[in-house]
Amino acid sequence: MQKNDDFEFDKIIERHNTNSLKWEKYALQDIIPLWVADTDFKVAPVIQAAIEARKDHAIYGYTRANQQSNQMVADYYQVKYGCHVKAEWVVWIPGVVASLSLAIRSLSKHHDQVLTPDIAYPYFHSTPLASGKQDNHLAMSYDQGRLRVDLEALENHDAQAARVMLFCNPQNPGGAVYTQSELERIDSYCETNQLVLVSDEIHADIILDEDKFHVPYLSVSNHALQNSITLGAASKAFNIAGLAYSWAVIANPSIRQDFVNEMHGIVSEINPFGYTATLAALAHGEPWLTAMNIYLRANRDYLIAEFSLLPDINMSPSSLHFWLGWTCLSYN
Ligand SMILES: Cc1ncc(COP(=O)(O)O)c(C=O)c1O
């Protein structure tokens, strides 16, 4: 395995004037932009090499995924999370937010409510509204530094004939990693209320606590597998979000077909560079990813130690990098 030094996580790279969404937002102000999950690390050398090889071909026409690339996603779930995914369940989309919209539209044609965590990544509230639905909020609990859907409140929550529940694991914001038993309770609520759960797992590979691990919702039960859409991407963990590439895993053929039908005329062909970078990340990115998580863990621990010296400020010992310096501070 390469050492951290080889990956240059300490190197400061100027990003102003590169049309960076993150850095242009507060361009002329003395603000460190920590508002978006976009790190300032160079990509893994294996990704850069794959992009350069693709660039050298100098033809960037319409691109399509194939059985082999779908199988790479299936292998990723098997190797990383020990769960079985079939290549044919994989659908490629330019982004997870687009998939939230497609899922709501394809699943909720005759339903006007979408269940969604009360405190969530903003698109969890705006995509239902943009799709002509109301967002029916699920209460949250905050306990021992974990902000998550309140499971006691959930069990008594009136699903009001909604068909879809949006879910984020690890939870953004807050970084809570749901446990197997918590996921089982959510699955059981979905079964009782005949809900399909859309599980945004985009941050799954950036878990900093060594005693925590990600459980894909689709692995929880056969009901969960057959009644869910799992959204994933290499974009956050490997800092390639600008290459607009992600996947949905949909085991149920009828849910998958409806989702794919909804893409018609809206979602264009895949980006060759996003495709190349994602496959390189899945196939060869693990050593870099492991090193990045170690590096981020040390940054997180440093921040916790420094903030603990300041009066009236608490820092949540969160698990995810994007939480650091964003909304992690609470004032007494
Ligand atoms: C939970 C969550 N889902 C989705 C996204 C964005 O995904 P994409 O860029 O693939 O649309 C983000 C970005 O921060 C996120 O935090």
The ligand as a Gaussian input file, in Angstrom:
#p B3LYP/6-31G(d) Opt

LIG

0 1
 C      -26.527000      13.247000       0.881000
 C      -26.155000      13.796000      -0.470000
 N      -26.778000      13.314000      -1.565000
 C      -26.460000      13.778000      -2.796000
 C      -25.493000      14.742000      -2.963000
 C      -25.189000      15.252000      -4.343000
 O      -25.088000      14.208000      -5.248000
 P      -24.870000      14.470000      -6.785000
 O      -23.812000      15.491000      -6.915000
 O      -24.484000      13.123000      -7.314000
 O      -26.194000      14.927000      -7.343000
 C      -24.823000      15.263000      -1.847000
 C      -23.804000      16.327000      -1.990000
 O      -23.310000      16.883000      -1.059000
 C      -25.160000      14.767000      -0.577000
 O      -24.543000      15.210000       0.529000

